[in-house]
Amino acid sequence: MSELTIIDADVHRVTAVTDGGRLLVDPASFAATIGWELKPEGLCRGDVCVPLADPGSLVVAGRLDIATVAAALGRPVVIDADAGIAAMGLSPDERRRALDGLEAPDFRLPDLDGTSHGLGEWQGKKKLLVTFASWCGCRYDLPGWQELHDELADEDFTVIAVAIDNSPDDVRPWVDGITYPVLVDQNHLLTELYAISNVPTVVWIDEDDRIVRPNGVAFGSDLFKEFTGVESGPHMDAVRRWVNDGDEPISHDAARAAVAALSDDEVLARLHFRVAAEALRHGDETTARRHFEAATALAPYDFTIRRAAMPLLGDDPFGPTFFAFWEQWQEAGSPYHGLSATAALS
C-alpha cells in the first residue's frame, strides 16, 4: 500500500493499492475524502446519485478503481500510478452550465498564509476577479488594481486577485502594499472552472455572484502598452460606470456566447499540469517534466499551461523561449477564451 494524492476541487491523500497500472482505493476512504459513496443504486454524494447498470464493475478486490469511477462520473482523469497521483476534472456538463448560466462558479482557494476563501465571502459586493501570475508582466499591475479598489471601496466593490502560480512564495514579492484579497491557485482549478487560458484575465461578478462581463483581457496599468497595444483606461472607466451607475456593458446573451468551452485536450492539459505540479512538490522532477511536456503538447497556445510551465522546467518566462512562443501564438490567431481587451466596454 502507498499514499495516493487525488486532486479535484481540493487535494486529498488516501491509501491506495497499485495493480497493473490501476490505482485502487478503499471505498470508505474514497467516500470520506472525495465525497462519492458507492451504493446499490450507484455513486452517490448527498442527495445526488449517478445510476450505474453494474456498480460492481467499479470494484477490484474490494477496492474502487479510480479510472472507472471517474468514467462513471463523466469526469476526465489523468493517473500516474507510479507516482501515486491522480487529477480528476469537472464533468463537461458542469463546466458548460457555469458558462451558460452566468452564475459565477464558486471556488475555494488559499490566501498567501494558507487560509481558505470562497467566492461567497464577498457576496453583496461587486467584484473584479483578476487573474495574474509571477511569470507574467501583469504582476506589475497589482498596484493599479489597488488604486481602483481604493477608489471604489465605499461603493461595495472589491478586487479579488488570483495568482495562477506554483506556490505562495512565488507571489509574495509582488504583493507588498496590496490590501485586497490575493489568493493562490496552485493546481489551476480556476482556469478549468472559468475556462481561463491566459493572464491577465478579468471577470466582473455582481453582488449576487452573477457574471456581468465574462473573461476579458484587461490591465491595471499602461506599463506594457507598447508591447500589448492595450490601454488600461477604457476598461477602468467601464468598471467605474458599472459600479457607480449600474451600466452593464454586454447583454446576457452576448456574455453567454463570449467564452468558448475548453476542448477535451485543454482539459487534459490542465490535469497533466496538476499531476506535474504535485510531483514537483514531492521532488519528483522526472515525473513532473513528463507531465508538463504532455500538458504543453495538448494545449500549445494556452499561456496558463505553456508559459506557466517555463519557470518550473527551468526556462525563463521572460526570455527567448517566451518570445518564440508569443510569435507562434500570434501566427495561430492569438487564441483566447473570452473577450478581447476592447470588446464590450462602451
C-alpha positions in Angstrom: 0.0 0.0 0.0 1.1 3.6 -0.6 -0.3 7.1 -0.3 -2.2 8.4 -3.2 -2.8 12.1 -3.9 -6.1 12.8 -5.7 -6.6 16.4 -6.9 -10.1 17.6 -7.8 -11.5 20.8 -6.3 -9.1 20.1 -3.4 -6.0 17.9 -2.7 -6.8 14.6 -0.9 -4.5 12.0 0.5 -5.7 8.4 0.7 -4.1 5.0 0.9 -4.1 3.1 -2.4 -3.0 -0.2 -3.9 -1.4 -0.3 -7.3 -2.5 -3.1 -9.6 -1.1 -3.3 -13.1 -1.2 0.5 -13.6 -4.5 0.9 -11.8 -5.0 2.8 -8.5 -7.4 1.1 -6.2 -8.8 2.8 -3.1 -10.9 1.6 -0.2 -14.5 2.7 -0.8 -14.9 4.1 2.7 -11.7 6.3 2.3 -12.9 7.4 -1.1 -16.3 8.5 0.3 -14.7 10.3 3.3 -12.3 12.3 1.1 -13.8 12.7 -2.3 -17.4 12.6 -1.1 -18.8 9.9 -3.5 -20.1 6.7 -2.0 -20.8 3.5 -3.9 -24.3 2.3 -3.1 -26.5 -0.4 -4.8 -28.2 2.4 -6.8 -24.9 3.9 -8.0 -22.4 6.5 -7.0 -23.9 9.0 -4.5 -22.9 12.3 -2.9 -25.5 13.7 -0.6 -28.8 13.6 -2.4 -27.3 13.2 -5.8 -26.8 9.7 -7.3 -25.3 8.7 -10.6 -27.0 5.4 -11.6 -24.9 2.5 -12.6 -26.0 -0.6 -14.5 -23.3 -2.6 -12.8 -21.9 -1.0 -9.6 -19.6 -4.0 -9.2 -17.7 -3.1 -12.3 -16.0 -0.2 -10.3 -14.7 -2.6 -7.7 -11.5 -4.7 -7.9 -10.7 -7.0 -4.9 -12.9 -4.9 -2.7 -11.5 -1.5 -3.8 -12.6 1.2 -6.1 -10.7 1.6 -9.4 -10.1 5.4 -9.7 -10.2 5.3 -13.5 -13.5 3.6 -13.8 -15.1 5.7 -11.0 -14.0 8.9 -13.0 -15.5 7.4 -16.2 -18.8 6.6 -14.4 -19.0 10.2 -13.1 -18.3 11.5 -16.6 -15.2 13.2 -15.4 -11.8 13.3 -17.2 -8.9 11.9 -15.2 -5.1 11.7 -15.6 -3.4 9.0 -13.5 0.2 8.4 -12.8 0.1 5.1 -10.8 3.9 5.0 -10.4 3.9 8.5 -8.8 0.7 7.9 -6.9 -1.0 10.9 -8.2 -4.4 11.3 -9.9 -6.0 14.5 -11.2 -9.8 14.5 -11.8 -11.5 17.2 -13.8 -15.0 18.6 -13.8 -17.6 17.0 -16.0 -18.1 18.8 -19.3 -21.8 19.5 -18.3 -20.6 21.2 -15.1 -18.2 23.5 -17.0 -20.8 24.4 -19.7 -23.6 25.1 -17.1 -21.3 27.5 -15.4 -20.6 29.4 -18.6 -24.2 29.3 -19.9 -25.9 30.2 -16.7 -23.7 33.3 -15.9 -23.7 32.2 -12.3 -20.1 32.6 -11.2 -18.8 29.2 -10.2 -17.9 29.1 -6.5 -14.4 28.1 -5.6 -12.2 27.7 -2.5 -8.6 28.8 -2.7 -6.0 29.7 -0.1 -4.5 33.1 0.5 -0.8 33.5 0.9 -1.0 32.5 4.6 -2.9 29.3 3.7 -6.4 30.5 4.9 -9.1 29.1 2.6 -11.5 31.5 1.0 -14.7 31.1 -1.1 -16.3 33.5 -3.6 -19.4 33.6 -1.4 -17.4 35.6 1.3 -17.8 38.7 -0.9 -21.5 38.3 -1.7 -23.2 41.6 -1.6 -20.3 43.4 -3.3 -19.4 43.9 -6.9 -16.2 42.0 -7.6 -13.4 42.2 -10.1 -11.9 38.8 -10.3 -8.3 39.5 -11.6 -6.1 36.6 -12.5 -2.3 37.2 -12.8 0.9 35.3 -12.2 4.5 35.8 -11.2 5.5 34.5 -14.7 3.6 37.4 -16.4 4.4 41.1 -16.6 0.9 41.6 -15.2 2.4 41.1 -11.8 3.3 44.8 -12.0 -0.4 45.7 -12.5 -1.4 44.9 -8.9 -0.8 48.5 -7.6 -3.0 49.8 -10.5 -5.8 47.4 -9.4 -5.2 48.6 -5.8 -5.9 52.2 -6.9 -9.2 51.2 -8.4 -10.0 49.1 -5.3 -9.4 52.0 -3.0 -11.3 54.4 -5.2 -14.5 52.3 -5.3 -14.2 50.6 -1.9 -17.0 52.8 -0.4 -19.3 51.6 -3.3 -19.4 48.0 -2.1 -16.7 46.9 -4.5 -13.6 44.8 -4.2 -10.9 43.4 -6.3 -10.1 39.7 -5.8 -6.7 38.7 -7.3 -5.9 35.1 -8.0 -2.4 34.1 -8.8 -2.0 31.2 -11.2 1.2 30.1 -9.5 3.0 27.2 -8.1 3.4 28.4 -4.5 2.7 31.4 -2.3 6.4 32.2 -2.2 6.3 32.9 -6.0 3.6 35.6 -5.3 4.9 37.3 -2.1 7.4 39.6 -3.8 4.7 41.3 -5.8 2.0 42.0 -3.2 3.7 44.5 -0.9 1.1 47.2 -0.2 -1.8 45.2 -1.6 -4.8 45.2 0.7 -7.4 43.4 -1.4 -7.6 39.6 -1.2 -4.9 37.7 -3.1 -5.4 34.0 -3.5 -3.2 31.3 -5.0 -4.4 28.7 -7.4 -1.6 26.1 -7.3 -3.4 23.5 -9.2 -5.0 25.7 -11.9 -8.5 24.8 -10.7 -9.9 28.3 -11.6 -8.5 28.0 -15.1 -10.7 25.0 -15.6 -13.7 26.3 -13.8 -13.8 29.6 -15.7 -12.1 28.4 -18.9 -9.1 30.8 -18.5 -6.3 30.4 -21.0 -4.2 33.5 -20.3 -3.4 36.1 -17.7 -4.4 38.8 -17.1 -8.0 37.7 -17.4 -10.6 39.7 -15.6 -14.2 38.7 -14.8 -16.9 41.1 -13.5 -19.1 39.5 -10.9 -22.1 41.3 -9.3 -23.5 41.4 -5.8 -25.5 38.2 -6.4 -22.4 36.3 -7.8 -23.7 36.6 -11.4 -21.2 37.1 -14.1 -21.7 40.5 -15.7 -18.8 40.7 -18.1 -17.1 37.3 -18.6 -13.4 36.6 -19.2 -11.7 39.5 -20.8 -8.1 40.8 -21.3 -7.5 43.8 -19.1 -4.5 45.5 -17.5 -4.1 47.5 -14.3 -1.5 49.9 -15.8 -0.1 51.0 -19.1 3.4 49.7 -18.3 3.3 47.2 -21.2 1.1 49.2 -23.5 3.7 49.4 -26.3 4.1 45.6 -26.2 0.4 44.6 -25.9 -1.2 47.6 -27.7 -3.8 47.8 -24.9 -4.5 50.8 -22.7 -5.8 50.3 -19.2 -8.1 53.4 -19.1 -11.1 52.2 -21.2 -11.6 49.1 -19.0 -11.1 51.0 -15.8 -13.7 53.6 -16.9 -16.1 50.9 -17.8 -15.7 49.3 -14.3 -16.4 52.7 -12.8 -19.6 53.1 -14.8 -20.7 49.6 -13.7 -20.0 50.2 -10.0 -21.3 53.8 -9.8 -24.2 53.7 -12.3 -25.0 50.0 -12.8 -24.0 50.2 -16.5 -23.5 46.6 -17.8 -21.5 46.7 -21.0 -22.7 43.5 -22.5 -26.0 41.7 -22.9 -26.6 38.4 -21.1 -26.9 36.6 -24.4 -23.6 38.0 -25.7 -21.9 37.2 -22.3 -23.1 33.6 -22.5 -21.6 33.3 -26.0 -18.3 35.1 -25.2 -16.3 32.2 -23.7 -15.8 29.1 -25.7 -15.8 25.8 -23.7 -12.4 24.2 -23.1 -11.6 21.4 -25.6 -11.0 17.9 -24.3 -7.3 18.4 -24.9 -7.3 21.7 -23.0 -9.0 19.9 -20.0 -6.5 17.0 -20.1 -3.6 19.6 -20.3 -4.8 21.1 -17.0 -5.0 17.6 -15.4 -1.4 16.8 -16.6 -0.3 20.2 -15.2 -1.8 19.3 -11.8 -0.1 16.0 -11.7 3.2 17.6 -12.8 3.0 20.4 -10.1 2.2 17.8 -7.4 5.1 15.6 -8.5 7.4 18.6 -8.4 6.3 19.4 -4.8 7.3 15.8 -4.0 10.7 16.4 -5.5 10.0 14.0 -8.5 11.4 16.2 -11.3 11.3 13.3 -13.9 7.6 12.7 -13.5 6.9 16.5 -13.3 8.8 17.1 -16.6 7.0 14.3 -18.4 3.5 15.7 -17.4 4.5 19.3 -18.0 5.6 18.3 -21.5 2.3 16.4 -22.1 0.3 19.4 -20.9 2.1 21.8 -23.3 1.7 19.4 -26.2 -2.1 19.2 -25.6 -2.6 23.0 -25.2 0.3 24.6 -27.1 -1.3 28.1 -27.2 -2.5 28.2 -23.6 -0.4 30.6 -21.5 -1.6 29.1 -18.2 -0.1 25.9 -19.4 2.8 26.6 -21.6 4.2 29.8 -20.2 3.4 28.8 -16.6 5.4 25.6 -17.1 8.5 27.5 -18.3 9.9 28.5 -14.9 9.0 25.1 -13.5 11.1 23.5 -16.2 14.0 25.8 -15.6 13.2 28.2 -18.5 12.9 31.9 -18.4 9.2 33.0 -18.9 10.5 36.4 -20.0 13.3 35.1 -22.2 13.8 33.9 -25.8 11.5 30.8 -25.3 8.6 33.0 -24.4 9.1 35.4 -27.3 9.3 32.5 -29.7 6.0 31.2 -28.2 4.5 34.7 -28.4 5.1 34.7 -32.2 3.7 31.3 -32.6 0.6 32.3 -30.7 0.1 35.4 -32.8 0.6 33.4 -36.0 -2.1 31.0 -34.7 -4.6 33.9 -34.5 -4.0 34.7 -30.8 -6.5 32.1 -29.5 -8.1 33.1 -26.2 -11.1 32.0 -24.2 -13.0 35.3 -23.8 -13.4 38.9 -24.8 -10.6 41.0 -26.4 -9.3 44.0 -24.5 -11.6 46.4 -26.4 -14.8 44.3 -26.6 -17.9 45.2 -24.6 -16.6 48.3 -22.9 -18.8 51.1 -24.3 
